[in-house]
Amino acid sequence: MLKRAFRDNAPQETCLVSSLEDPTTGELDLAERRSFQRVTRDTTIHAEDTTDGYEVEYRKLRLEQVILVGVWTEGTVAEVEATMAELSALTETAGAIVVEMLYQKRDKPDPGTFVGSGKVKELKEIVESTGADTVVCDGELTPGQLSALERALNTKVIDRTMLILDIFAQHAKSKEGKAQVSLAQLEYLYTHTRGWGGNLSRQAGGRAGSNGGVGLRGPGETKIETDRRRIRTQMALLRKELKSMKTAREVKRSQRRASSVPQIAIAGYTNAGKSSLINAMTGAGVLVEDALFATLDPTTRRAELGDGRQVVFTDTVGFVRHLPTQLVEAFKSTLEEVLGADLMLHVVDGSDPFPLKQIEAVNKVIYDIVKDTGEKAPPEIIVINKIDEAAPLVLAELRHVLDRDNVVYVSARTGQGVDELTSRVELFLNARDEHVRLLVPFTRGDVVSRVHAHGTVREEEYTPQGTLVDVRLPAPLALELAEFVVEKKVS
């Protein structure tokens, strides 16, 4: 069956999936995600087509229309415009369309309405003229600011944190990912629980008839207190559930470490091209989409480098400026995958106007995790991706600021620089290896197989006593095969 979706003022589009080739897991995920559209109120049109004896219902879909509002407190005009552009990308990823964007220059956000009273009046006129459904503010609003803006604008108001949580809720697929997002949403909701009018309180007291009369006097529980108690109960259940999942993740992580296969974590800013890079290096069908937070659940892929060594790549959730603390806390077990790796590839979007800001935001989150867990961050290689789309001046600035020995410039889309990155990874792993010569009896072919799978064989010959292998091995594996070592080399 072929399904069609129509949008307001947009051409009709038909999406066909070819069945000539088996789609990868990433392609299936992408097709499922793109089939999601948000239906707003008063947008359904019914019609009947009786030409072939069947009743057909047509639905006219309209994306939620959003107005973006920001407060410019520091930085240049280009920086604040880049921040608003990122907020626009977040909004589009959430499934809405931006109809207007405005920001105000202030020393600090207004404590009552986030923006000044004059800007609120201007915003109300824009809401009424455009018919916008939602106003998104670039910052975390207090419950009082949310209530004041909703009363003044007579429309739904959300902040940056709520927007990011909504995206995470849409994109989470695994059971653990969904539980992490639910916990983050509840933690945010607990501090932003509000009440309106009579729903605010269910307690009363004093003389009969003064404020409710019979049945409403005496000690009681406010509606907000009831809501918060239920939220606390749900949060406790989710934390217990995530704790059991964390145990399972730690068991799998310990198994991967025991296998002596090097672990490489790919971390970085959201939409920097981490999944594209892991596909370019391994050929894995990881979900790739030009959208923010396309990857939420860690993806682990085993690959073979050019020298025959096997490694494990782990694709992690992306970071973003002002990442909500609730998400960092909820996804801590997932982000710990980075700390448990032997090497971290820090992917940066070279086409971004301010890539150094991305590096700063990622380093801040990693620093917070390191500080909280007490573990050390792994060595890193900074990978500047999308150099085919990057501005020459931006690349020149990066080459000037960053350490040349620790940076590789690539394009995962075109393949430029990927071989250099692979070679850099091989050199790093070789530097951590032990150079030994093994004499393996012919009856232990399994040892020779492991040496080829996990090490870099430099020379191999057959002697009457067995197979003599000159190889570079990971230190744990070299220690495990100590009985076969006949010589240790320094190189």
Backbone torsions as a table, in degrees:
resi	resn	phi	psi	omega
1	MET	NA	137.3	-179.9
2	LEU	-103.1	122.4	-180.0
3	LYS	-104.7	139.6	179.2
4	ARG	-124.4	143.2	176.8
5	ALA	-122.4	133.5	-179.0
6	PHE	-113.6	136.5	177.4
7	ARG	-113.7	155.2	176.2
8	ASP	-60.1	133.5	174.3
9	ASN	54.9	31.8	179.9
10	ALA	-132.1	147.5	179.8
11	PRO	-67.8	153.8	178.4
12	GLN	-73.2	134.7	-177.6
13	GLU	-125.6	142.2	176.8
14	THR	-120.8	127.4	-178.2
15	CYS	-107.2	116.8	179.3
16	LEU	-112.4	139.2	177.7
17	VAL	-109.8	122.1	-178.3
18	SER	-70.7	137.1	179.3
19	SER	-102.5	9.0	-178.8
20	LEU	-70.3	-31.5	179.5
21	GLU	-123.8	145.9	177.4
22	ASP	-70.7	124.5	-179.6
23	PRO	-71.2	151.0	175.6
24	THR	-77.6	170.0	177.5
25	THR	-60.3	-41.0	179.1
26	GLY	-62.2	-39.5	178.9
27	GLU	-66.6	-37.7	177.6
28	LEU	-66.3	-42.2	177.6
29	ASP	-61.3	-41.0	-178.0
30	LEU	-67.6	-40.2	178.2
31	ALA	-63.9	-39.6	178.6
32	GLU	-66.0	-40.6	-178.1
33	ARG	-67.5	-41.0	-177.7
34	ARG	-72.7	-15.4	177.3
35	SER	-76.1	-10.8	-179.2
36	PHE	-81.8	127.9	173.5
37	GLN	-136.0	147.8	-178.9
38	ARG	-97.6	126.6	-179.5
39	VAL	-98.2	122.4	179.5
40	THR	-92.4	171.8	-175.8
41	ARG	-68.6	152.2	177.2
42	ASP	58.4	39.0	-179.8
43	THR	-124.5	6.5	-178.1
44	THR	-99.4	127.5	179.9
45	ILE	-119.1	128.4	-178.5
46	HIS	-104.4	141.9	177.0
47	ALA	-149.4	158.2	-179.0
48	GLU	-121.1	134.0	177.5
49	ASP	-119.6	104.8	-175.0
50	THR	-106.2	16.0	-177.5
51	THR	-66.7	-32.2	-179.4
52	ASP	-114.4	17.2	176.2
53	GLY	84.0	5.2	-179.5
54	TYR	-112.6	147.7	175.6
55	GLU	-95.0	123.4	-175.2
56	VAL	-116.7	137.0	176.4
57	GLU	-112.0	123.3	177.7
58	TYR	-101.4	138.9	178.2
59	ARG	-118.3	130.4	177.3
60	LYS	-100.6	115.6	-174.7
61	LEU	-97.3	141.2	176.6
62	ARG	-134.1	125.6	178.8
63	LEU	-67.9	147.8	178.9
64	GLU	-63.0	129.3	-176.9
65	GLN	-94.8	132.2	-169.3
66	VAL	-129.4	144.9	172.2
67	ILE	-113.0	131.1	-179.4
68	LEU	-99.1	138.0	-179.0
69	VAL	-131.2	130.5	179.0
70	GLY	-133.1	161.4	176.0
71	VAL	-121.3	123.1	-177.4
72	TRP	-95.6	105.5	-177.9
73	THR	-106.6	-24.2	-179.2
74	GLU	-157.6	166.9	178.3
75	GLY	89.4	179.2	-178.8
76	THR	-89.2	172.1	178.0
77	VAL	-62.6	-40.4	-179.9
78	ALA	-62.3	-37.3	-179.8
79	GLU	-68.7	-43.2	-180.0
80	VAL	-68.4	-34.3	176.6
81	GLU	-68.2	-35.8	175.8
82	ALA	-66.0	-38.0	177.2
83	THR	-64.2	-42.7	178.1
84	MET	-67.4	-34.5	177.0
85	ALA	-65.5	-37.7	176.5
86	GLU	-65.6	-40.6	176.7
87	LEU	-62.5	-36.8	176.7
88	SER	-64.4	-41.0	178.0
89	ALA	-65.2	-38.3	175.8
90	LEU	-61.6	-42.1	-179.4
91	THR	-63.6	-43.5	179.4
92	GLU	-67.1	-35.6	176.8
93	THR	-64.8	-33.1	178.8
94	ALA	-72.8	-10.3	177.6
95	GLY	99.9	29.6	179.6
96	ALA	-127.7	173.3	-179.9
97	ILE	-125.2	135.9	-178.5
98	VAL	-87.6	123.3	-179.9
99	VAL	-103.8	-20.1	-179.4
100	GLU	-158.3	149.8	-179.1
101	MET	-141.8	130.0	179.0
102	LEU	-149.0	151.3	177.0
103	TYR	-142.3	161.0	-174.4
104	GLN	-127.5	137.8	177.2
105	LYS	-83.5	117.4	-179.4
106	ARG	-146.2	157.3	175.0
107	ASP	-68.1	-37.5	176.9
108	LYS	-157.0	156.4	179.8
109	PRO	-59.4	147.2	178.3
110	ASP	-65.6	129.4	-177.2
111	PRO	-66.8	-19.4	-177.9
112	GLY	-93.8	-45.8	-173.7
113	THR	-131.2	17.2	178.4
114	PHE	71.5	-49.5	173.7
115	VAL	-113.8	166.5	-177.8
116	GLY	-67.9	166.7	-177.2
117	SER	-62.1	-37.5	178.5
118	GLY	-64.6	-40.0	178.5
119	LYS	-69.5	-30.6	177.1
120	VAL	-65.7	-41.8	177.4
121	LYS	-63.4	-42.6	177.8
122	GLU	-63.1	-39.8	179.4
123	LEU	-65.5	-38.3	179.0
124	LYS	-64.0	-41.2	177.6
125	GLU	-62.3	-39.1	179.2
126	ILE	-67.5	-40.1	178.2
127	VAL	-60.9	-45.0	-178.9
128	GLU	-68.5	-36.5	-177.9
129	SER	-76.0	-33.7	-178.5
130	THR	-93.2	-16.6	-176.4
131	GLY	68.5	31.0	-177.4
132	ALA	-63.9	147.2	-179.7
133	ASP	-89.9	-29.2	-171.0
134	THR	-145.0	148.3	172.1
135	VAL	-117.1	126.1	-179.5
136	VAL	-110.8	124.1	179.7
137	CYS	-101.4	136.1	-178.1
138	ASP	-83.7	79.8	-178.8
139	GLY	162.1	170.4	177.9
140	GLU	-95.0	116.2	-176.6
141	LEU	-88.0	149.1	173.2
142	THR	-80.1	160.5	176.5
143	PRO	-55.7	-37.0	178.7
144	GLY	-65.7	-40.1	178.6
145	GLN	-66.2	-40.0	177.8
146	LEU	-61.1	-47.2	-178.6
147	SER	-64.4	-43.5	-178.3
148	ALA	-63.9	-42.7	179.8
149	LEU	-67.9	-39.8	179.4
150	GLU	-65.2	-38.6	177.8
151	ARG	-67.5	-39.6	-177.1
152	ALA	-74.0	-35.2	-174.9
153	LEU	-97.1	-18.1	-179.5
154	ASN	57.9	41.1	176.4
155	THR	-153.5	169.4	-178.5
156	LYS	-70.3	136.9	178.6
157	VAL	-126.9	130.8	174.9
158	ILE	-132.2	166.0	178.9
159	ASP	-113.0	-178.7	-175.9
160	ARG	-61.4	-39.3	-179.1
161	THR	-63.7	-44.9	179.1
162	MET	-62.0	-36.6	179.8
163	LEU	-65.6	-45.8	180.0
164	ILE	-65.5	-40.1	177.5
165	LEU	-62.2	-36.4	178.0
166	ASP	-65.0	-41.7	178.3
167	ILE	-63.2	-44.2	179.3
168	PHE	-61.8	-39.4	-179.9
169	ALA	-64.5	-35.0	179.1
170	GLN	-71.7	-37.8	-169.4
171	HIS	-94.0	-16.2	-179.2
172	ALA	-66.4	133.4	-177.4
173	LYS	-118.4	-41.6	-177.4
174	SER	-76.0	164.2	179.0
175	LYS	-63.4	-40.4	179.3
176	GLU	-67.4	-42.0	179.1
177	GLY	-61.5	-42.6	179.1
178	LYS	-65.3	-39.4	178.9
179	ALA	-66.7	-38.9	178.5
180	GLN	-63.7	-43.4	179.3
181	VAL	-65.3	-42.8	179.5
182	SER	-60.9	-41.1	178.9
183	LEU	-64.1	-42.7	179.3
184	ALA	-63.5	-40.2	178.8
185	GLN	-64.7	-41.2	-179.7
186	LEU	-68.1	-38.4	177.8
187	GLU	-63.1	-38.2	176.5
188	TYR	-69.6	-42.9	-177.4
189	LEU	-64.9	-33.0	-177.9
190	TYR	-61.6	-38.5	-179.5
191	THR	-87.1	-6.3	-178.4
192	HIS	-122.2	20.9	177.8
193	THR	-67.6	132.9	-177.4
194	ARG	-131.1	164.9	174.5
195	GLY	-137.2	154.9	-178.3
196	TRP	-124.8	130.7	170.6
197	GLY	55.0	-129.3	-177.2
198	GLY	-67.4	-19.1	179.6
199	ASN	-75.7	-7.8	-175.1
200	LEU	-69.3	-35.6	-173.4
201	SER	-141.0	147.9	176.2
202	ARG	-122.1	16.3	-179.5
203	GLN	-115.2	153.7	179.9
204	ALA	-152.4	168.5	179.8
205	GLY	-165.1	-174.5	178.5
206	GLY	89.7	-160.5	-177.2
207	ARG	-73.4	159.6	179.2
208	ALA	-60.7	133.4	177.0
209	GLY	84.8	-11.0	-177.8
210	SER	-70.4	-40.3	177.8
211	ASN	-154.1	60.8	173.5
212	GLY	128.6	-38.9	178.0
213	GLY	82.0	-152.8	-172.7
214	VAL	-59.8	135.5	176.1
215	GLY	91.2	-11.0	-177.1
216	LEU	-121.5	10.7	179.6
217	ARG	-97.0	159.9	176.3
218	GLY	95.4	-179.5	-178.2
219	PRO	-64.0	139.9	-179.7
220	GLY	-149.0	-171.6	-178.4
221	GLU	-126.3	128.3	179.3
222	THR	-70.0	158.6	179.2
223	LYS	-62.2	-38.4	179.5
224	ILE	-64.7	-40.8	179.1
225	GLU	-63.8	-38.7	177.0
226	THR	-63.0	-45.8	179.7
227	ASP	-62.0	-43.3	-179.0
228	ARG	-67.1	-35.2	177.9
229	ARG	-65.1	-40.3	177.5
230	ARG	-66.8	-37.7	178.7
231	ILE	-65.2	-42.3	178.4
232	ARG	-60.6	-40.7	179.2
233	THR	-63.0	-45.0	179.0
234	GLN	-64.7	-39.5	178.5
235	MET	-63.4	-39.6	179.1
236	ALA	-64.0	-40.8	178.3
237	LEU	-64.6	-42.4	-179.8
238	LEU	-66.5	-39.7	178.7
239	ARG	-63.6	-38.6	177.8
240	LYS	-65.6	-41.1	178.9
241	GLU	-65.5	-43.6	-179.9
242	LEU	-67.2	-31.4	178.8
243	LYS	-63.3	-41.4	177.7
244	SER	-67.9	-36.3	177.3
245	MET	-68.0	-36.0	178.8
246	LYS	-63.0	-37.3	177.6
247	THR	-61.6	-43.7	178.5
248	ALA	-63.7	-39.3	179.1
249	ARG	-65.7	-40.5	179.6
250	GLU	-65.7	-35.3	177.3
251	VAL	-63.7	-45.3	178.9
252	LYS	-64.8	-39.1	179.7
253	ARG	-64.6	-41.3	178.6
254	SER	-66.2	-34.2	176.9
255	GLN	-66.0	-40.1	178.5
256	ARG	-66.6	-38.0	178.8
257	ARG	-67.1	-37.9	-179.4
258	ALA	-68.6	-20.2	-177.9
259	SER	-76.7	-7.1	-180.0
260	SER	64.3	11.7	175.9
261	VAL	-84.0	126.3	-179.4
262	PRO	-57.7	137.8	179.6
263	GLN	-103.2	126.9	179.5
264	ILE	-122.2	117.5	178.7
265	ALA	-96.6	135.5	177.1
266	ILE	-107.2	111.1	-177.9
267	ALA	-124.1	168.5	178.8
268	GLY	152.5	-175.1	-177.7
269	TYR	-68.8	152.9	179.1
270	THR	-64.3	140.4	179.8
271	ASN	64.7	25.0	177.3
272	ALA	-83.6	-9.4	179.2
273	GLY	100.2	28.6	-179.3
274	LYS	-65.6	-46.6	-179.4
275	SER	-66.5	-38.0	177.0
276	SER	-63.2	-38.5	179.9
277	LEU	-66.5	-42.9	-180.0
278	ILE	-66.7	-32.7	174.8
279	ASN	-67.8	-41.2	-179.9
280	ALA	-65.4	-32.9	-176.8
281	MET	-87.8	-25.8	-174.3
282	THR	-120.8	-19.3	-175.2
283	GLY	77.3	14.2	179.9
284	ALA	-76.0	149.8	179.8
285	GLY	-90.0	55.3	179.4
286	VAL	-75.3	144.2	-179.7
287	LEU	-56.2	125.1	177.8
288	VAL	-124.7	124.8	-180.0
289	GLU	-149.5	140.0	177.9
290	ASP	-79.7	72.3	-178.8
291	ALA	-154.1	157.3	179.5
292	LEU	-78.2	140.5	179.2
293	PHE	57.3	44.2	175.5
294	ALA	-69.4	-28.6	-179.9
295	THR	-111.9	119.9	175.3
296	LEU	-116.7	-36.6	-179.5
297	ASP	-91.8	129.5	-178.8
298	PRO	-58.2	135.8	179.8
299	THR	-115.9	123.3	-178.9
300	THR	-110.2	129.5	-179.1
301	ARG	-133.3	134.8	174.9
302	ARG	-90.6	136.4	-178.1
303	ALA	-140.1	167.6	179.2
304	GLU	-121.3	125.9	179.5
305	LEU	-78.8	175.7	-176.0
306	GLY	-63.1	-27.9	-179.8
307	ASP	-87.9	8.3	177.9
308	GLY	90.8	-4.8	-179.0
309	ARG	-74.7	138.7	176.1
310	GLN	-92.1	137.2	177.4
311	VAL	-136.3	165.3	177.9
312	VAL	-120.0	122.1	176.6
313	PHE	-98.5	137.7	176.7
314	THR	-122.2	117.5	177.7
315	ASP	-90.1	123.0	-173.7
316	THR	-110.0	170.3	178.4
317	VAL	-66.2	143.9	-179.2
318	GLY	-78.6	158.3	177.5
319	PHE	-102.3	169.6	178.8
320	VAL	-154.1	155.9	176.9
321	ARG	-61.5	139.4	180.0
322	HIS	57.6	43.3	177.2
323	LEU	-62.5	128.3	-177.2
324	PRO	-55.7	136.1	-179.4
325	THR	-61.5	-30.0	178.5
326	GLN	-62.0	-37.6	-179.8
327	LEU	-72.1	-39.8	177.8
328	VAL	-60.2	-41.9	179.8
329	GLU	-67.4	-43.6	-176.8
330	ALA	-69.6	-36.7	-177.0
331	PHE	-95.0	17.9	-176.1
332	LYS	-61.6	-41.2	-179.6
333	SER	-64.1	-33.0	177.6
334	THR	-73.9	-42.6	-178.4
335	LEU	-69.1	-20.7	177.9
336	GLU	-67.0	-14.3	174.4
337	GLU	-58.4	-32.5	179.9
338	VAL	-66.4	-43.4	-176.9
339	LEU	-69.6	-26.9	-178.8
340	GLY	-84.1	0.9	-176.4
341	ALA	-86.3	158.6	174.7
342	ASP	-80.5	-26.3	-178.2
343	LEU	-149.7	141.5	176.7
344	MET	-115.9	127.4	171.9
345	LEU	-95.0	108.1	-178.2
346	HIS	-89.9	101.7	-174.6
347	VAL	-88.0	132.2	-178.4
348	VAL	-125.1	139.2	177.9
349	ASP	-79.7	103.7	-179.5
350	GLY	-69.6	-18.8	179.6
351	SER	-83.2	-6.3	178.2
352	ASP	-73.2	144.1	179.7
353	PRO	-62.8	-28.7	-177.6
354	PHE	-131.0	71.7	-178.8
355	PRO	-66.2	-27.4	178.0
356	LEU	-64.8	-30.9	175.4
357	LYS	-65.7	-36.1	176.5
358	GLN	-63.1	-45.7	179.5
359	ILE	-59.9	-41.6	179.4
360	GLU	-63.2	-42.1	-179.1
361	ALA	-65.7	-42.7	179.7
362	VAL	-65.9	-44.8	-179.8
363	ASN	-61.5	-33.9	179.8
364	LYS	-65.1	-44.6	-179.9
365	VAL	-65.0	-44.1	180.0
366	ILE	-63.6	-39.1	177.8
367	TYR	-61.8	-41.2	179.7
368	ASP	-63.7	-39.3	179.8
369	ILE	-68.7	-42.3	179.1
370	VAL	-61.9	-42.4	-179.6
371	LYS	-64.4	-36.1	-176.7
372	ASP	-78.1	-38.0	-175.6
373	THR	-90.5	-23.1	-177.7
374	GLY	82.0	0.7	178.3
375	GLU	-85.6	166.7	178.7
376	LYS	-95.5	144.3	176.0
377	ALA	-73.7	141.5	-178.9
378	PRO	-72.9	162.6	172.8
379	PRO	-58.7	149.3	-176.3
380	GLU	-130.2	151.9	169.0
381	ILE	-119.2	121.0	179.8
382	ILE	-81.2	124.5	-178.1
383	VAL	-112.0	109.5	176.4
384	ILE	-85.3	106.6	-176.2
385	ASN	-95.5	167.7	177.3
386	LYS	62.0	38.4	180.0
387	ILE	-69.1	-18.0	177.2
388	ASP	-71.7	-17.0	179.5
389	GLU	-111.2	-4.0	-174.2
390	ALA	-79.0	149.1	176.6
391	ALA	-74.8	140.1	-178.9
392	PRO	-57.4	-37.3	-180.0
393	LEU	-66.7	-36.4	178.6
394	VAL	-66.5	-44.0	178.3
395	LEU	-63.4	-38.4	178.5
396	ALA	-63.4	-40.3	178.2
397	GLU	-64.1	-42.1	179.4
398	LEU	-63.8	-42.4	179.7
399	ARG	-64.7	-29.3	-179.3
400	HIS	-78.8	-37.4	-173.0
401	VAL	-86.9	-43.0	-171.6
402	LEU	-84.2	154.8	178.0
403	ASP	-69.0	121.7	-174.6
404	ARG	-63.0	-34.2	-177.2
405	ASP	-73.7	-10.7	-175.3
406	ASN	-115.8	10.7	-173.6
407	VAL	-129.7	138.3	174.6
408	VAL	-127.3	135.3	-179.2
409	TYR	-104.7	120.8	-174.4
410	VAL	-136.2	169.6	168.5
411	SER	-135.8	105.8	-178.8
412	ALA	-64.5	-26.3	-178.3
413	ARG	-73.8	-43.2	-178.1
414	THR	-95.6	-15.1	-178.1
415	GLY	88.5	-1.4	-179.2
416	GLN	-66.2	127.5	177.2
417	GLY	82.6	-6.0	-178.6
418	VAL	-66.4	-39.7	178.0
419	ASP	-63.4	-39.6	177.4
420	GLU	-63.1	-40.5	178.3
421	LEU	-63.9	-43.7	178.5
422	THR	-60.7	-41.1	177.7
423	SER	-64.3	-38.6	178.8
424	ARG	-64.5	-38.9	177.1
425	VAL	-64.9	-42.1	179.0
426	GLU	-61.8	-42.9	179.4
427	LEU	-63.3	-40.2	179.4
428	PHE	-63.8	-45.4	-179.0
429	LEU	-67.3	-37.4	178.4
430	ASN	-64.0	-35.7	-179.5
431	ALA	-65.5	-25.4	-179.8
432	ARG	-92.6	-3.7	-177.1
433	ASP	-86.8	168.2	172.5
434	GLU	-107.7	133.4	-180.0
435	HIS	-92.7	112.1	-175.5
436	VAL	-135.4	164.0	171.0
437	ARG	-117.0	128.6	-177.6
438	LEU	-113.1	141.9	170.9
439	LEU	-115.3	105.9	-172.3
440	VAL	-108.7	125.1	177.1
441	PRO	-59.2	153.0	-179.0
442	PHE	-64.3	-21.3	179.3
443	THR	-77.5	-9.3	-179.1
444	ARG	-110.1	58.9	176.4
445	GLY	-63.6	-24.1	179.2
446	ASP	-65.2	-33.3	178.8
447	VAL	-68.5	-42.7	177.5
448	VAL	-62.3	-38.7	178.4
449	SER	-64.0	-41.6	178.7
450	ARG	-66.0	-38.3	179.3
451	VAL	-62.6	-41.7	178.9
452	HIS	-69.0	-33.9	-176.2
453	ALA	-76.3	-36.8	-171.0
454	HIS	-112.4	-2.4	-179.0
455	GLY	-129.5	-178.8	177.7
456	THR	-112.3	105.8	-177.3
457	VAL	-80.4	122.1	-179.7
458	ARG	-96.8	-33.6	-179.8
459	GLU	-156.1	145.3	-179.2
460	GLU	-145.8	131.6	178.6
461	GLU	-146.2	159.1	-177.0
462	TYR	-108.4	129.6	179.8
463	THR	-121.2	167.4	177.8
464	PRO	-60.2	-27.6	-178.8
465	GLN	-83.4	-18.5	-178.2
466	GLY	151.2	-162.9	-178.7
467	THR	-90.0	123.3	178.7
468	LEU	-99.8	117.5	-172.9
469	VAL	-120.5	125.3	171.8
470	ASP	-97.6	112.9	-168.1
471	VAL	-146.0	152.9	169.4
472	ARG	-103.6	123.8	-175.2
473	LEU	-124.1	150.7	170.1
474	PRO	-58.9	143.4	-175.2
475	ALA	-53.8	-44.8	179.5
476	PRO	-60.8	-39.1	-179.2
477	LEU	-71.2	-37.4	177.3
478	ALA	-62.4	-38.2	177.9
479	LEU	-67.0	-38.0	179.8
480	GLU	-66.4	-32.5	-178.1
481	LEU	-100.4	26.2	-175.0
482	ALA	-59.8	-29.9	-177.8
483	GLU	-65.6	-20.0	-179.1
484	PHE	-99.9	-2.8	-176.3
485	VAL	-77.4	127.9	176.4
486	VAL	-110.8	-16.6	179.4
487	GLU	-160.6	137.5	171.9
488	LYS	-108.3	130.9	-177.8
489	LYS	-110.3	153.3	176.6
490	VAL	-109.0	113.4	-179.8
491	SER	-160.8	NA	NA
